Amino acid sequence: ILFKKHYRTVEFMKSGIKLVCGAGINDADYVVRPRINGKQVKCCFYQTWQNMLKRCYDLKCQAMHPTYLGCSVIPEWLFYSQFKSWMEQQDWQGKELDKDLLFPGNKLYSPDTCVFLDKTTNLFTTDSGSSRGDFPVGVSMQKLSGKFIAKCRNPFTKKSDYLGFFS
């Protein structure tokens, strides 16, 4: 099966079809970015797939969000049709694709590691490791005083609620 899929990838590359984010193959049998009333819109399945590929393979995205360095997508999901088939079977409406909830620290997007979460839950479970360093979620150190600040992000106001200043 892997050889057949690899051969299919080579076929697409030879045909001159541009890879999505340098890795994905849009093998949709319909227009994924149609014009509706003169405005271009993206298919929600395609948008989710493209965003996943950006997080894994777009250097600009990884420079802005270094927690995605080293992330990858299983070979089957490099084909849009395969990802779409899986997504259609999920409870995805109004939700975001997440690879970390089931397996903290996970770097692979696959049917076994991904779930769809509502935005509030996804924000609540975000690690933010690059900005907080070695401290627990919600804790950072103020360098000037050497004290710890505890904060909690309020998902409704999207602001940080200050919990305290501790030694």
Buried (B, 14 or more C-beta within 10 A) or exposed (E): EEEEBEEEBEEBEEEEEEBBBEBBBBBBEEEBEEEEEEEEEEBEBBEBBBBBBBBBBBEEBBEEBEBBEEBBBBBBBBBBBBBBBBBEEEEBEEBBBBBBBEEEEBBBBBBEBBBBBEEEBBBBEEEEEEEBEEEEBBBBBEEEEEEBBBBEBEBEEEEEEEEEEEE
